[in-house]
Amino acid sequence: MALMGGFARIGNNEITILVNDAEKGSDIDPQEAQQALEIAEANLRKAKGKRQTIEANLALRRARTRVEAINAIS
């Protein structure tokens, strides 16, 4: 699973996960995910100003998480 932001609580042999978004690794297209990562890296390099930098960093984190989820099931 690719989990986007959030937290987990563990107790009594139970885990509760609250996330902003989740995606099954098997549902992610590897080529699309790699392309999105490359675009996100380029957008971060081109970012101007605080807002663009924050948005580019968030997109990059999401893209990296998706690629890592694919690599975990490969």
All heavy atoms as a GROMACS GRO file, in nm:
protein
  562
    1MET      N    1   0.083  -0.119   0.000
    1MET     CA    2   0.000   0.000   0.000
    1MET      C    3   0.088   0.124   0.000
    1MET      O    4   0.189   0.128   0.068
    1MET     CB    5  -0.089   0.003   0.124
    1MET     CG    6  -0.196  -0.103   0.133
    1MET     SD    7  -0.327  -0.088   0.012
    1MET     CE    8  -0.404   0.064   0.057
    2ALA      N    9   0.044   0.221  -0.073
    2ALA     CA   10   0.107   0.354  -0.069
    2ALA      C   11   0.017   0.442   0.016
    2ALA      O   12  -0.098   0.466  -0.019
    2ALA     CB   13   0.120   0.411  -0.210
    3LEU      N   14   0.068   0.484   0.132
    3LEU     CA   15  -0.010   0.567   0.224
    3LEU      C   16   0.042   0.709   0.218
    3LEU      O   17   0.161   0.734   0.233
    3LEU     CB   18   0.001   0.512   0.367
    3LEU     CG   19  -0.038   0.365   0.385
    3LEU    CD1   20  -0.014   0.322   0.528
    3LEU    CD2   21  -0.182   0.343   0.344
    4MET      N   22  -0.049   0.803   0.197
    4MET     CA   23  -0.012   0.944   0.181
    4MET      C   24  -0.050   1.023   0.306
    4MET      O   25  -0.166   1.054   0.328
    4MET     CB   26  -0.082   1.006   0.061
    4MET     CG   27  -0.081   0.926  -0.065
    4MET     SD   28   0.083   0.881  -0.122
    4MET     CE   29   0.039   0.773  -0.255
    5GLY      N   30   0.048   1.051   0.389
    5GLY     CA   31   0.025   1.131   0.508
    5GLY      C   32  -0.064   1.061   0.609
    5GLY      O   33  -0.131   0.964   0.578
    6GLY      N   34  -0.063   1.106   0.730
    6GLY     CA   35  -0.150   1.050   0.832
    6GLY      C   36  -0.071   0.993   0.948
    6GLY      O   37   0.044   1.028   0.971
    7PHE      N   38  -0.136   0.903   1.023
    7PHE     CA   39  -0.070   0.843   1.138
    7PHE      C   40  -0.132   0.707   1.166
    7PHE      O   41  -0.237   0.672   1.112
    7PHE     CB   42  -0.080   0.934   1.261
    7PHE     CG   43  -0.220   0.954   1.312
    7PHE    CD1   44  -0.271   0.871   1.409
    7PHE    CD2   45  -0.300   1.054   1.260
    7PHE    CE1   46  -0.401   0.889   1.456
    7PHE    CE2   47  -0.430   1.074   1.306
    7PHE     CZ   48  -0.480   0.990   1.405
    8ALA      N   49  -0.066   0.632   1.254
    8ALA     CA   50  -0.115   0.500   1.294
    8ALA      C   51  -0.115   0.492   1.446
    8ALA      O   52  -0.032   0.551   1.513
    8ALA     CB   53  -0.025   0.390   1.236
    9ARG      N   54  -0.213   0.418   1.498
    9ARG     CA   55  -0.222   0.393   1.642
    9ARG      C   56  -0.222   0.242   1.662
    9ARG      O   57  -0.300   0.170   1.597
    9ARG     CB   58  -0.350   0.454   1.696
    9ARG     CG   59  -0.367   0.434   1.843
    9ARG     CD   60  -0.494   0.504   1.892
    9ARG     NE   61  -0.541   0.430   2.006
    9ARG     CZ   62  -0.665   0.393   2.027
    9ARG    NH1   63  -0.758   0.425   1.941
    9ARG    NH2   64  -0.698   0.325   2.132
   10ILE      N   65  -0.136   0.194   1.749
   10ILE     CA   66  -0.124   0.051   1.773
   10ILE      C   67  -0.156   0.024   1.920
   10ILE      O   68  -0.105   0.091   2.009
   10ILE     CB   69   0.019   0.001   1.741
   10ILE    CG1   70   0.053   0.033   1.595
   10ILE    CG2   71   0.032  -0.147   1.770
   10ILE    CD1   72   0.198   0.011   1.559
   11GLY      N   73  -0.242  -0.075   1.943
   11GLY     CA   74  -0.276  -0.113   2.079
   11GLY      C   75  -0.368  -0.234   2.080
   11GLY      O   76  -0.448  -0.253   1.989
   12ASN      N   77  -0.356  -0.316   2.182
   12ASN     CA   78  -0.441  -0.435   2.198
   12ASN      C   79  -0.443  -0.523   2.073
   12ASN      O   80  -0.550  -0.564   2.027
   12ASN     CB   81  -0.584  -0.394   2.235
   12ASN     CG   82  -0.590  -0.320   2.366
   12ASN    OD1   83  -0.512  -0.344   2.457
   12ASN    ND2   84  -0.682  -0.225   2.376
   13ASN      N   85  -0.325  -0.549   2.018
   13ASN     CA   86  -0.314  -0.632   1.897
   13ASN      C   87  -0.398  -0.578   1.781
   13ASN      O   88  -0.452  -0.654   1.701
   13ASN     CB   89  -0.354  -0.777   1.926
   13ASN     CG   90  -0.250  -0.848   2.007
   13ASN    OD1   91  -0.132  -0.819   1.998
   13ASN    ND2   92  -0.294  -0.942   2.090
   14GLU      N   93  -0.408  -0.447   1.773
   14GLU     CA   94  -0.487  -0.384   1.669
   14GLU      C   95  -0.415  -0.259   1.620
   14GLU      O   96  -0.352  -0.189   1.698
   14GLU     CB   97  -0.623  -0.346   1.728
   14GLU     CG   98  -0.724  -0.297   1.630
   14GLU     CD   99  -0.859  -0.274   1.696
   14GLU    OE1  100  -0.880  -0.163   1.747
   14GLU    OE2  101  -0.938  -0.370   1.698
   15ILE      N  102  -0.424  -0.233   1.491
   15ILE     CA  103  -0.365  -0.112   1.435
   15ILE      C  104  -0.475  -0.033   1.364
   15ILE      O  105  -0.555  -0.090   1.291
   15ILE     CB  106  -0.247  -0.143   1.340
   15ILE    CG1  107  -0.184  -0.014   1.292
   15ILE    CG2  108  -0.292  -0.228   1.224
   15ILE    CD1  109  -0.050  -0.032   1.223
   16THR      N  110  -0.476   0.096   1.391
   16THR     CA  111  -0.570   0.187   1.325
   16THR      C  112  -0.486   0.286   1.247
   16THR      O  113  -0.396   0.350   1.302
   16THR     CB  114  -0.656   0.262   1.429
   16THR    OG1  115  -0.726   0.166   1.509
   16THR    CG2  116  -0.755   0.353   1.360
   17ILE      N  117  -0.516   0.298   1.118
   17ILE     CA  118  -0.441   0.388   1.032
   17ILE      C  119  -0.536   0.494   0.978
   17ILE      O  120  -0.641   0.462   0.923
   17ILE     CB  121  -0.376   0.312   0.914
   17ILE    CG1  122  -0.282   0.203   0.968
   17ILE    CG2  123  -0.301   0.406   0.822
   17ILE    CD1  124  -0.228   0.110   0.864
   18LEU      N  125  -0.498   0.619   0.994
   18LEU     CA  126  -0.575   0.731   0.940
   18LEU      C  127  -0.484   0.804   0.843
   18LEU      O  128  -0.379   0.856   0.881
   18LEU     CB  129  -0.619   0.825   1.053
   18LEU     CG  130  -0.699   0.947   1.011
   18LEU    CD1  131  -0.831   0.904   0.947
   18LEU    CD2  132  -0.728   1.035   1.132
   19VAL      N  133  -0.522   0.804   0.716
   19VAL     CA  134  -0.438   0.864   0.612
   19VAL      C  135  -0.521   0.957   0.524
   19VAL      O  136  -0.643   0.948   0.519
   19VAL     CB  137  -0.371   0.757   0.524
   19VAL    CG1  138  -0.277   0.671   0.604
   19VAL    CG2  139  -0.473   0.672   0.453
   20ASN      N  140  -0.451   1.046   0.454
   20ASN     CA  141  -0.518   1.135   0.360
   20ASN      C  142  -0.557   1.062   0.232
   20ASN      O  143  -0.657   1.093   0.169
   20ASN     CB  144  -0.426   1.253   0.325
   20ASN     CG  145  -0.397   1.338   0.446
   20ASN    OD1  146  -0.481   1.352   0.534
   20ASN    ND2  147  -0.279   1.395   0.451
   21ASP      N  148  -0.475   0.964   0.192
   21ASP     CA  149  -0.500   0.891   0.069
   21ASP      C  150  -0.425   0.759   0.076
   21ASP      O  151  -0.319   0.752   0.140
   21ASP     CB  152  -0.453   0.972  -0.052
   21ASP     CG  153  -0.504   0.920  -0.185
   21ASP    OD1  154  -0.596   0.835  -0.186
   21ASP    OD2  155  -0.452   0.964  -0.289
   22ALA      N  156  -0.477   0.657   0.012
   22ALA     CA  157  -0.411   0.527   0.007
   22ALA      C  158  -0.434   0.466  -0.130
   22ALA      O  159  -0.537   0.490  -0.194
   22ALA     CB  160  -0.465   0.435   0.116
   23GLU      N  161  -0.337   0.388  -0.174
   23GLU     CA  162  -0.345   0.326  -0.306
   23GLU      C  163  -0.275   0.190  -0.299
   23GLU      O  164  -0.166   0.179  -0.243
   23GLU     CB  165  -0.272   0.417  -0.405
   23GLU     CG  166  -0.310   0.401  -0.547
   23GLU     CD  167  -0.249   0.510  -0.635
   23GLU    OE1  168  -0.187   0.606  -0.584
   23GLU    OE2  169  -0.263   0.497  -0.756
   24LYS      N  170  -0.339   0.088  -0.353
   24LYS     CA  171  -0.276  -0.044  -0.358
   24LYS      C  172  -0.158  -0.039  -0.453
   24LYS      O  173  -0.168   0.015  -0.563
   24LYS     CB  174  -0.374  -0.150  -0.409
   24LYS     CG  175  -0.479  -0.191  -0.312
   24LYS     CD  176  -0.560  -0.302  -0.376
   24LYS     CE  177  -0.674  -0.345  -0.288
   24LYS     NZ  178  -0.754  -0.450  -0.352
   25GLY      N  179  -0.046  -0.097  -0.412
   25GLY     CA  180   0.072  -0.101  -0.498
   25GLY      C  181   0.043  -0.172  -0.629
   25GLY      O  182   0.093  -0.132  -0.735
   26SER      N  183  -0.041  -0.272  -0.624
   26SER     CA  184  -0.074  -0.348  -0.746
   26SER      C  185  -0.160  -0.268  -0.843
   26SER      O  186  -0.171  -0.304  -0.959
   26SER     CB  187  -0.145  -0.478  -0.708
   26SER     OG  188  -0.264  -0.450  -0.636
   27ASP      N  189  -0.221  -0.159  -0.795
   27ASP     CA  190  -0.304  -0.075  -0.882
   27ASP      C  191  -0.225   0.039  -0.948
   27ASP      O  192  -0.279   0.113  -1.029
   27ASP     CB  193  -0.419  -0.013  -0.803
   27ASP     CG  194  -0.523  -0.115  -0.762
   27ASP    OD1  195  -0.522  -0.227  -0.817
   27ASP    OD2  196  -0.606  -0.082  -0.674
   28ILE      N  197  -0.098   0.052  -0.912
   28ILE     CA  198  -0.016   0.162  -0.962
   28ILE      C  199   0.058   0.118  -1.087
   28ILE      O  200   0.125   0.014  -1.087
   28ILE     CB  201   0.085   0.208  -0.854
   28ILE    CG1  202   0.010   0.256  -0.730
   28ILE    CG2  203   0.176   0.318  -0.909
   28ILE    CD1  204   0.101   0.283  -0.610
   29ASP      N  205   0.047   0.196  -1.193
   29ASP     CA  206   0.119   0.169  -1.317
   29ASP      C  207   0.264   0.212  -1.297
   29ASP      O  208   0.291   0.330  -1.275
   29ASP     CB  209   0.056   0.248  -1.431
   29ASP     CG  210   0.125   0.230  -1.565
   29ASP    OD1  211   0.247   0.200  -1.568
   29ASP    OD2  212   0.059   0.248  -1.668
   30PRO      N  213   0.360   0.117  -1.304
   30PRO     CA  214   0.500   0.151  -1.278
   30PRO      C  215   0.556   0.260  -1.370
   30PRO      O  216   0.628   0.349  -1.322
   30PRO     CB  217   0.574   0.019  -1.302
   30PRO     CG  218   0.471  -0.086  -1.284
   30PRO     CD  219   0.342  -0.025  -1.329
   31GLN      N  220   0.523   0.256  -1.498
   31GLN     CA  221   0.576   0.358  -1.590
   31GLN      C  222   0.518   0.496  -1.557
   31GLN      O  223   0.590   0.595  -1.559
   31GLN     CB  224   0.544   0.321  -1.734
   31GLN     CG  225   0.626   0.203  -1.784
   31GLN     CD  226   0.592   0.167  -1.926
   31GLN    OE1  227   0.475   0.165  -1.966
   31GLN    NE2  228   0.694   0.138  -2.005
   32GLU      N  229   0.389   0.501  -1.529
   32GLU     CA  230   0.325   0.628  -1.495
   32GLU      C  231   0.382   0.683  -1.365
   32GLU      O  232   0.407   0.803  -1.352
   32GLU     CB  233   0.173   0.609  -1.484
   32GLU     CG  234   0.096   0.738  -1.463
   32GLU     CD  235   0.084   0.776  -1.316
   32GLU    OE1  236   0.080   0.687  -1.230
   32GLU    OE2  237   0.082   0.897  -1.289
   33ALA      N  238   0.405   0.595  -1.267
   33ALA     CA  239   0.459   0.639  -1.139
   33ALA      C  240   0.601   0.694  -1.154
   33ALA      O  241   0.635   0.797  -1.095
   33ALA     CB  242   0.458   0.523  -1.039
   34GLN      N  243   0.683   0.628  -1.234
   34GLN     CA  244   0.819   0.676  -1.257
   34GLN      C  245   0.818   0.809  -1.331
   34GLN      O  246   0.894   0.900  -1.298
   34GLN     CB  247   0.901   0.572  -1.335
   34GLN     CG  248   1.046   0.607  -1.352
   34GLN     CD  249   1.120   0.622  -1.220
   34GLN    OE1  250   1.104   0.542  -1.128
   34GLN    NE2  251   1.202   0.725  -1.206
   35GLN      N  252   0.730   0.822  -1.428
   35GLN     CA  253   0.720   0.947  -1.503
   35GLN      C  254   0.673   1.060  -1.410
   35GLN      O  255   0.725   1.172  -1.416
   35GLN     CB  256   0.624   0.931  -1.620
   35GLN     CG  257   0.615   1.054  -1.708
   35GLN     CD  258   0.521   1.033  -1.826
   35GLN    OE1  259   0.428   0.952  -1.819
   35GLN    NE2  260   0.545   1.105  -1.933
   36ALA      N  261   0.577   1.031  -1.323
   36ALA     CA  262   0.528   1.132  -1.229
   36ALA      C  263   0.640   1.174  -1.133
   36ALA      O  264   0.650   1.293  -1.098
   36ALA     CB  265   0.409   1.077  -1.150
   37LEU      N  266   0.725   1.080  -1.094
   37LEU     CA  267   0.838   1.113  -1.007
   37LEU      C  268   0.934   1.207  -1.077
   37LEU      O  269   0.979   1.307  -1.018
   37LEU     CB  270   0.910   0.985  -0.963
   37LEU     CG  271   1.034   1.002  -0.876
   37LEU    CD1  272   1.001   1.076  -0.747
   37LEU    CD2  273   1.098   0.868  -0.848
   38GLU      N  274   0.966   1.178  -1.202
   38GLU     CA  275   1.057   1.264  -1.278
   38GLU      C  276   0.999   1.404  -1.296
   38GLU      O  277   1.070   1.504  -1.284
   38GLU     CB  278   1.090   1.199  -1.412
   38GLU     CG  279   1.172   1.072  -1.398
   38GLU     CD  280   1.180   0.988  -1.523
   38GLU    OE1  281   1.132   1.034  -1.630
   38GLU    OE2  282   1.232   0.875  -1.515
   39ILE      N  283   0.870   1.412  -1.323
   39ILE     CA  284   0.804   1.542  -1.338
   39ILE      C  285   0.806   1.618  -1.206
   39ILE      O  286   0.833   1.739  -1.203
   39ILE     CB  287   0.660   1.524  -1.391
   39ILE    CG1  288   0.664   1.476  -1.535
   39ILE    CG2  289   0.580   1.654  -1.378
   39ILE    CD1  290   0.529   1.428  -1.588
   40ALA      N  291   0.778   1.549  -1.097
   40ALA     CA  292   0.777   1.613  -0.966
   40ALA      C  293   0.915   1.666  -0.929
   40ALA      O  294   0.927   1.776  -0.873
   40ALA     CB  295   0.728   1.515  -0.860
   41GLU      N  296   1.020   1.590  -0.961
   41GLU     CA  297   1.156   1.637  -0.935
   41GLU      C  298   1.187   1.762  -1.016
   41GLU      O  299   1.246   1.858  -0.965
   41GLU     CB  300   1.257   1.527  -0.966
   41GLU     CG  301   1.251   1.412  -0.868
   41GLU     CD  302   1.332   1.290  -0.910
   41GLU    OE1  303   1.360   1.273  -1.031
   41GLU    OE2  304   1.366   1.210  -0.821
   42ALA      N  305   1.146   1.763  -1.143
   42ALA     CA  306   1.169   1.880  -1.229
   42ALA      C  307   1.090   2.001  -1.178
   42ALA      O  308   1.142   2.113  -1.177
   42ALA     CB  309   1.130   1.847  -1.373
   43ASN      N  310   0.967   1.977  -1.136
   43ASN     CA  311   0.885   2.088  -1.085
   43ASN      C  312   0.944   2.148  -0.958
   43ASN      O  313   0.937   2.269  -0.937
   43ASN     CB  314   0.741   2.042  -1.061
   43ASN     CG  315   0.664   2.022  -1.189
   43ASN    OD1  316   0.702   2.073  -1.295
   43ASN    ND2  317   0.557   1.947  -1.182
   44LEU      N  318   1.004   2.064  -0.874
   44LEU     CA  319   1.068   2.117  -0.753
   44LEU      C  320   1.188   2.203  -0.789
   44LEU      O  321   1.208   2.309  -0.730
   44LEU     CB  322   1.110   2.003  -0.660
   44LEU     CG  323   1.176   2.046  -0.529
   44LEU    CD1  324   1.086   2.138  -0.448
   44LEU    CD2  325   1.215   1.924  -0.447
   45ARG      N  326   1.264   2.160  -0.887
   45ARG     CA  327   1.379   2.240  -0.930
   45ARG      C  328   1.336   2.375  -0.986
   45ARG      O  329   1.406   2.475  -0.972
   45ARG     CB  330   1.462   2.164  -1.034
   45ARG     CG  331   1.544   2.050  -0.975
   45ARG     CD  332   1.643   1.993  -1.076
   45ARG     NE  333   1.580   1.939  -1.195
   45ARG     CZ  334   1.538   1.814  -1.210
   45ARG    NH1  335   1.551   1.729  -1.110
   45ARG    NH2  336   1.484   1.774  -1.323
   46LYS      N  337   1.219   2.380  -1.052
   46LYS     CA  338   1.171   2.502  -1.114
   46LYS      C  339   1.087   2.589  -1.020
   46LYS      O  340   1.053   2.701  -1.055
   46LYS     CB  341   1.085   2.469  -1.236
   46LYS     CG  342   1.160   2.403  -1.349
   46LYS     CD  343   1.072   2.388  -1.474
   46LYS     CE  344   0.954   2.298  -1.448
   46LYS     NZ  345   0.874   2.270  -1.567
   47ALA      N  346   1.054   2.538  -0.903
   47ALA     CA  347   0.963   2.608  -0.811
   47ALA      C  348   1.020   2.744  -0.772
   47ALA      O  349   1.139   2.758  -0.744
   47ALA     CB  350   0.938   2.524  -0.687
   48LYS      N  351   0.932   2.842  -0.771
   48LYS     CA  352   0.969   2.977  -0.730
   48LYS      C  353   0.873   3.019  -0.619
   48LYS      O  354   0.752   3.007  -0.634
   48LYS     CB  355   0.958   3.074  -0.847
   48LYS     CG  356   1.058   3.045  -0.956
   48LYS     CD  357   1.047   3.143  -1.069
   48LYS     CE  358   1.148   3.105  -1.178
   48LYS     NZ  359   1.139   3.190  -1.293
   49GLY      N  360   0.928   3.066  -0.513
   49GLY     CA  361   0.845   3.110  -0.402
   49GLY      C  362   0.810   2.997  -0.308
   49GLY      O  363   0.823   2.879  -0.340
   50LYS      N  364   0.766   3.036  -0.191
   50LYS     CA  365   0.736   2.940  -0.085
   50LYS      C  366   0.621   2.847  -0.121
   50LYS      O  367   0.630   2.726  -0.101
   50LYS     CB  368   0.705   3.016   0.044
   50LYS     CG  369   0.696   2.931   0.166
   50LYS     CD  370   0.680   3.017   0.290
   50LYS     CE  371   0.684   2.931   0.415
   50LYS     NZ  372   0.679   3.012   0.536
   51ARG      N  373   0.513   2.901  -0.175
   51ARG     CA  374   0.396   2.819  -0.206
   51ARG      C  375   0.427   2.713  -0.312
   51ARG      O  376   0.392   2.596  -0.295
   51ARG     CB  377   0.281   2.907  -0.252
   51ARG     CG  378   0.155   2.828  -0.281
   51ARG     CD  379   0.043   2.918  -0.331
   51ARG     NE  380  -0.071   2.839  -0.366
   51ARG     CZ  381  -0.185   2.838  -0.300
   51ARG    NH1  382  -0.199   2.912  -0.194
   51ARG    NH2  383  -0.285   2.762  -0.340
   52GLN      N  384   0.492   2.753  -0.420
   52GLN     CA  385   0.528   2.656  -0.525
   52GLN      C  386   0.622   2.550  -0.470
   52GLN      O  387   0.611   2.433  -0.507
   52GLN     CB  388   0.591   2.726  -0.644
   52GLN     CG  389   0.492   2.792  -0.737
   52GLN     CD  390   0.558   2.845  -0.863
   52GLN    OE1  391   0.681   2.839  -0.878
   52GLN    NE2  392   0.479   2.898  -0.953
   53THR      N  393   0.714   2.589  -0.386
   53THR     CA  394   0.808   2.493  -0.328
   53THR      C  395   0.736   2.392  -0.240
   53THR      O  396   0.762   2.272  -0.248
   53THR     CB  397   0.918   2.567  -0.248
   53THR    OG1  398   0.986   2.657  -0.337
   53THR    CG2  399   1.018   2.470  -0.189
   54ILE      N  400   0.643   2.439  -0.158
   54ILE     CA  401   0.566   2.348  -0.072
   54ILE      C  402   0.484   2.252  -0.156
   54ILE      O  403   0.484   2.130  -0.131
   54ILE     CB  404   0.477   2.429   0.025
   54ILE    CG1  405   0.562   2.501   0.128
   54ILE    CG2  406   0.374   2.338   0.093
   54ILE    CD1  407   0.488   2.602   0.212
   55GLU      N  408   0.415   2.304  -0.256
   55GLU     CA  409   0.333   2.218  -0.342
   55GLU      C  410   0.418   2.118  -0.418
   55GLU      O  411   0.380   2.001  -0.433
   55GLU     CB  412   0.251   2.304  -0.438
   55GLU     CG  413   0.141   2.382  -0.369
   55GLU     CD  414   0.068   2.479  -0.459
   55GLU    OE1  415   0.112   2.500  -0.575
   55GLU    OE2  416  -0.033   2.535  -0.414
   56ALA      N  417   0.533   2.161  -0.466
   56ALA     CA  418   0.623   2.070  -0.538
   56ALA      C  419   0.678   1.962  -0.446
   56ALA      O  420   0.690   1.846  -0.487
   56ALA     CB  421   0.737   2.151  -0.602
   57ASN      N  422   0.710   1.998  -0.323
   57ASN     CA  423   0.758   1.899  -0.226
   57ASN      C  424   0.651   1.796  -0.194
   57ASN      O  425   0.681   1.677  -0.184
   57ASN     CB  426   0.805   1.968  -0.097
   57ASN     CG  427   0.952   2.002  -0.101
   57ASN    OD1  428   1.034   1.918  -0.135
   57ASN    ND2  429   0.985   2.125  -0.066
   58LEU      N  430   0.528   1.840  -0.179
   58LEU     CA  431   0.418   1.746  -0.153
   58LEU      C  432   0.398   1.650  -0.270
   58LEU      O  433   0.380   1.530  -0.250
   58LEU     CB  434   0.289   1.822  -0.124
   58LEU     CG  435   0.284   1.896   0.009
   58LEU    CD1  436   0.159   1.984   0.016
   58LEU    CD2  437   0.289   1.800   0.125
   59ALA      N  438   0.402   1.703  -0.391
   59ALA     CA  439   0.388   1.619  -0.510
   59ALA      C  440   0.504   1.519  -0.520
   59ALA      O  441   0.484   1.403  -0.557
   59ALA     CB  442   0.380   1.704  -0.636
   60LEU      N  443   0.624   1.565  -0.486
   60LEU     CA  444   0.741   1.477  -0.491
   60LEU      C  445   0.728   1.366  -0.388
   60LEU      O  446   0.758   1.249  -0.417
   60LEU     CB  447   0.869   1.558  -0.468
   60LEU     CG  448   0.998   1.479  -0.471
   60LEU    CD1  449   1.018   1.408  -0.604
   60LEU    CD2  450   1.116   1.572  -0.443
   61ARG      N  451   0.683   1.399  -0.267
   61ARG     CA  452   0.666   1.295  -0.164
   61ARG      C  453   0.564   1.190  -0.208
   61ARG      O  454   0.584   1.071  -0.188
   61ARG     CB  455   0.624   1.360  -0.032
   61ARG     CG  456   0.739   1.434   0.034
   61ARG     CD  457   0.699   1.510   0.156
   61ARG     NE  458   0.627   1.428   0.252
   61ARG     CZ  459   0.563   1.477   0.357
   61ARG    NH1  460   0.564   1.605   0.381
   61ARG    NH2  461   0.501   1.397   0.441
   62ARG      N  462   0.455   1.236  -0.268
   62ARG     CA  463   0.353   1.143  -0.316
   62ARG      C  464   0.410   1.053  -0.427
   62ARG      O  465   0.390   0.932  -0.426
   62ARG     CB  466   0.231   1.219  -0.368
   62ARG     CG  467   0.124   1.128  -0.423
   62ARG     CD  468   0.004   1.209  -0.475
   62ARG     NE  469  -0.092   1.123  -0.538
   62ARG     CZ  470  -0.186   1.053  -0.477
   62ARG    NH1  471  -0.197   1.059  -0.346
   62ARG    NH2  472  -0.269   0.977  -0.545
   63ALA      N  473   0.480   1.112  -0.520
   63ALA     CA  474   0.538   1.035  -0.630
   63ALA      C  475   0.639   0.932  -0.579
   63ALA      O  476   0.639   0.817  -0.624
   63ALA     CB  477   0.603   1.129  -0.732
   64ARG      N  478   0.724   0.973  -0.485
   64ARG     CA  479   0.822   0.879  -0.427
   64ARG      C  480   0.752   0.765  -0.354
   64ARG      O  481   0.793   0.649  -0.365
   64ARG     CB  482   0.914   0.952  -0.330
   64ARG     CG  483   1.025   1.026  -0.396
   64ARG     CD  484   1.123   1.079  -0.294
   64ARG     NE  485   1.226   1.156  -0.359
   64ARG     CZ  486   1.283   1.263  -0.309
   64ARG    NH1  487   1.249   1.306  -0.189
   64ARG    NH2  488   1.376   1.327  -0.375
   65THR      N  489   0.648   0.796  -0.280
   65THR     CA  490   0.573   0.694  -0.206
   65THR      C  491   0.514   0.592  -0.302
   65THR      O  492   0.519   0.471  -0.277
   65THR     CB  493   0.463   0.758  -0.121
   65THR    OG1  494   0.524   0.847  -0.027
   65THR    CG2  495   0.382   0.654  -0.046
   66ARG      N  496   0.459   0.638  -0.414
   66ARG     CA  497   0.401   0.546  -0.513
   66ARG      C  498   0.508   0.456  -0.573
   66ARG      O  499   0.487   0.335  -0.589
   66ARG     CB  500   0.330   0.625  -0.621
   66ARG     CG  501   0.208   0.700  -0.567
   66ARG     CD  502   0.137   0.782  -0.673
   66ARG     NE  503   0.052   0.690  -0.750
   66ARG     CZ  504   0.053   0.682  -0.882
   66ARG    NH1  505   0.132   0.758  -0.953
   66ARG    NH2  506  -0.026   0.597  -0.944
   67VAL      N  507   0.625   0.512  -0.606
   67VAL     CA  508   0.734   0.431  -0.663
   67VAL      C  509   0.784   0.331  -0.558
   67VAL      O  510   0.809   0.215  -0.590
   67VAL     CB  511   0.848   0.522  -0.715
   67VAL    CG1  512   0.972   0.440  -0.749
   67VAL    CG2  513   0.801   0.601  -0.837
   68GLU      N  514   0.796   0.374  -0.433
   68GLU     CA  515   0.840   0.282  -0.327
   68GLU      C  516   0.740   0.168  -0.308
   68GLU      O  517   0.781   0.054  -0.282
   68GLU     CB  518   0.860   0.359  -0.197
   68GLU     CG  519   0.982   0.449  -0.199
   68GLU     CD  520   0.990   0.542  -0.079
   68GLU    OE1  521   0.905   0.532   0.012
   68GLU    OE2  522   1.082   0.627  -0.077
   69ALA      N  523   0.611   0.196  -0.320
   69ALA     CA  524   0.509   0.092  -0.306
   69ALA      C  525   0.525  -0.011  -0.417
   69ALA      O  526   0.511  -0.132  -0.394
   69ALA     CB  527   0.370   0.153  -0.308
   70ILE      N  528   0.552   0.034  -0.538
   70ILE     CA  529   0.574  -0.059  -0.649
   70ILE      C  530   0.697  -0.144  -0.624
   70ILE      O  531   0.696  -0.266  -0.644
   70ILE     CB  532   0.590   0.018  -0.781
   70ILE    CG1  533   0.461   0.087  -0.818
   70ILE    CG2  534   0.634  -0.075  -0.894
   70ILE    CD1  535   0.477   0.189  -0.928
   71ASN      N  536   0.804  -0.082  -0.579
   71ASN     CA  537   0.929  -0.154  -0.554
   71ASN      C  538   0.914  -0.256  -0.442
   71ASN      O  539   0.980  -0.361  -0.444
   71ASN     CB  540   1.042  -0.058  -0.524
   71ASN     CG  541   1.082   0.025  -0.645
   71ASN    OD1  542   1.059  -0.014  -0.759
   71ASN    ND2  543   1.138   0.142  -0.621
   72ALA      N  544   0.826  -0.229  -0.347
   72ALA     CA  545   0.806  -0.320  -0.235
   72ALA      C  546   0.738  -0.450  -0.279
   72ALA      O  547   0.759  -0.555  -0.219
   72ALA     CB  548   0.723  -0.254  -0.126
   73ILE      N  549   0.657  -0.442  -0.386
   73ILE     CA  550   0.589  -0.564  -0.431
   73ILE      C  551   0.662  -0.634  -0.545
   73ILE      O  552   0.624  -0.742  -0.587
   73ILE     CB  553   0.442  -0.536  -0.474
   73ILE    CG1  554   0.436  -0.438  -0.591
   73ILE    CG2  555   0.362  -0.488  -0.356
   73ILE    CD1  556   0.297  -0.421  -0.648
   74SER      N  557   0.768  -0.572  -0.596
   74SER     CA  558   0.843  -0.632  -0.707
   74SER      C  559   0.937  -0.740  -0.659
   74SER      O  560   0.987  -0.741  -0.555
   74SER     CB  561   0.924  -0.525  -0.780
   74SER     OG  562   0.837  -0.432  -0.839
   0.00000   0.00000   0.00000
